[in-house]
């Protein structure tokens, strides 16, 4: 010991045998410490996102929540609030081949809704396509028929993998920003990643608020999504220092690229879901 610390590893020499009262005090102390950073981070994230990102890139990082942790918390909030807003999220355990080992079954009402939706899709398909699927023994045909026959299981697989695929939005946004600002040599991939973490975190918090308002007001919270492009405009222009027209053009290209990337992610998710139906 050198003072209250171990000189070799830095471990505190305090006594870790504590009473319940001391443990409760530590919990509140850590909570308020986190809240201190939380209440310094959230106002900037929602109202002054450019300042939050620029401060982090400039090295002023201690007063704010780490961007990756903030993004993971926001992502978790999206799925939690989505589940309480009336959407169905079912806990399922999947093996390494994508097959469900154990799952929590859906309620009868949801199962009936899925069956009705499946019948509507089948009724809208041309008869030639249905006959071709019935006659085919290929990989896709077999799994498509299995998905139509058991939509509940197919939905379970999609929901179980959906949270993992949602994380792909981060590298997608970083890559798109790197392409949009390829001529700006003063910005690096790390800068785009931090911008993406803060921007996606703000979007996740906005979606969570929309889900909660939908639950409270009966589906009237979607108008809040109008704040998303305004927030992105201020964030992008403030961090990258672009003109109004340059920011709007890049926002349009970012939206187009995000639609394409999101489509690829959804396609990959469907492929994984169909694979699990084998």
N, C-alpha and C positions, 0 to 999 in steps of 0.2 A: 504493500500500500504506500502510495505517495499522496498524503492528504486523504480525501474521501474516495480516491480512485485507485484502481490497479494500474501500476506503471507499465505493465506489459500489454494488456488488452483494452484498457479503458473502462472496464466494468466498474459500476458504482459499488462501493462497499457497504451500502445501506442494508439494513435488516429487512428481508422480504417476508418475514412472518408478521402479518398484519391482522388487525381485527376487522370485523365487518364495517365498523364505523370509518376506519381509515381507508379501506378499499372503496367504500361509497364516496368518500371525499375525493379520492383520486379519480374516480369515474367522472364526477362533476367537474373537476379541474381540467381533465383532458377534453371534456365536452365543451367547456367554455373556451378553452384554448383553440379548439377546432372552429368553434363559432366565431372567434375573433377573426380568423382567416376567412371564414365563410362570409361574414358580413362585409369584409373588405373586397371579396371576390365577386359576389353576386351583383352588387350595384354596377360595377364596371362591366361585367359580362353582359348584363341586360341593356344598360344605357350608354356605356362608353367602352365597347369591346376593343376598339383600336388602342385605347390607352392600356388595357389589360395585356394585350399581346405585345405591344411595344415595350412595356415595362419588363415583361418576362424576357424578351429577346435582349434587352439592355442589361440584364443581370439582376434586376430587382425582383427576386423570386420568393424570398422568405415570407412576405406579407400575404401571398396568395396561395390558393390550393394548387398543387401540381396539376398541370393540364391533363395528363393521362388519367389520374385519379378522378378528376372532375368529369372527364368523358365517360368513364366506366360507371360512375354514380348516375349520370344523366341517362345513360343507356339502360341501367337497371330501373330507374324511375319510369321510363317509357313503358317497359314491359309490366311493371307493377300497376301503374295507372291504367294501362290498356286492359288489364285483366279486370279491374273494378269498374270499368266503363261499360261493361256488358259483353265485351268480347271474351271468347273462350280460350283460356290458356291451360293446358293440361300437362301435368308433370308426367314424364315418361322416361324410362331407362332404355337405352339403345346399346346393342353390342357393337363390336368393331366392324361388323358387316352391314350396319344400318338397320338391323331388325329389332323390333320392340321386344324387350324381355319382360318388363312389367310396365303397366300403365294404369292411370286412373281413368275409368270409363266416363264418357260424356253422359249427360242427363238425357232422358227420353225426348224431351222437346228439341234439344240441339240435334240429336240423331235424326229425328223426323225432318228437321229443316235441311240437314245435309242430304238426306234421301230425296227430298223434293227438288233441291237444287241439282242433284245428279240427274234426275229424270228430265228436268228442263233442258240440261245440256245435251242429253242423249236425244231428246225430241228435236233439237235444233240442228243436229248433225245430219248431213245427207245420208240417205239409206245406203248409197254406194260405199261411203266411208265406213259405216257401221259393219256392212258385210265384209269389207276388206279386212277390218280389224278382227272380225270373227273367224275369217278364213286363215289369217296369218298366224304363224307360230313364232314370229320374231320376238326379240328382246322387248322392244317398245310395246308391241301389241299385247303381249302377255301381261305386262305390268299396267298398261292402261286399262285393260279389262279388270285386273285385280283392284285398281284404284276406284273404278266405277262400281265394282261390286262391294267394296268395303271402304266407303269414303271416310268413315270415322278413323280407321287405322291410318289412312293416308294423311289426314289432317294432323294426327298425333305426331307422325314423323316430321311433317313440315314445321310444326310448332317447336319440336325439340331441337331441330337444326336451325331454326330461324334466328335465335339469339346469337349463334356463332357466326352466321353469315352476315348479321347486322354489323359486326365489327369490321367487315371488309369496306364499309363506307369510309373509314379513315384512310387506308392506302389509296383508295380511289380518288378521294378529294385531294390528297397530297400530290398524286400524279397529275391530275388535271391542272392544279395550280402551277405546278412546275412547267407544264407545257404552255400555259397562258402567259407566264412571266419568264419565259426562256431567255428573252433578250435583256432582262434586268439582272445584270451580273452581281449586283449587291445583295441579292436574295439567294439563299441556299435551300436545299431540300429540308433541312431542319426548320428553317423559318416557315416554310409552307406547312410542315407537319404541325407546328404549334398553332398557326392560324387555323388549320383544319380542326384541331382538337377544341379550340375555343368556339369556333363557329358551329361545329356539330353539337357541342355541349349546350350552347344557347338554343339550338333547334330542338334538342331533346327535351330541355326544360319547357319550351313552348308547347311541344306536342303533349307533354305530361299535363300541362295546364288545360289544354284543349280537351283531353280525355276526362279530366275532373269536371270541367264545366259542362261537357256533354252529359255526364252522369247527373249533375245537379239540375241542369236546365232542360234535360230531355232532348239533347242533340243540337243545341244552339251555340256551341263553342267554336265551330269551325272558322268563324270570321276572324278569330285571333291570328290565323295563319297569314293574314295580310301583313302582319308585322315582320314576317320572315325576310322578304326582299328588302324592306327598309333597313332592317338590322344588318343584312349582308352588305348593302351599299355603303353604309357608314363604316362598317368594319373594314371592308376591302379598300375603300378610298383612304381611310385614315392610316392603315398600316403600310400600303404600297405607294401612297402618294400619287395616285393616278388622277387624271382629269375626270370630269363628270361623264363625258362621252366615252372615254376609255374604260371607266368602271362599268358603265351600262353594257358596253359591248362584251367585256369579259364576263359579266354576270350572265348574259345571254348564252355565250359559249359554254360557261360552266354548267348552266342548266341543261343545255343540249347534251353535253358530255355525261352529266349525271343521269339523265334519262337512259342513255345508251348503257352506261355502266350498271345502273340499277336493273335494267332489263337482262343483262348478262348474269347478274347475281341471282335474280329470280329464276332464270333458266337453269342455272346450276343448282339452285335449291330444289326445283322441281325434278331435276335429274336425280338428285340424291334421294328425294322422296320416292320416286318411281323405283329406284334401285332397292330401296328398303321394302318394296312390295313383292319382291321376288321370293 
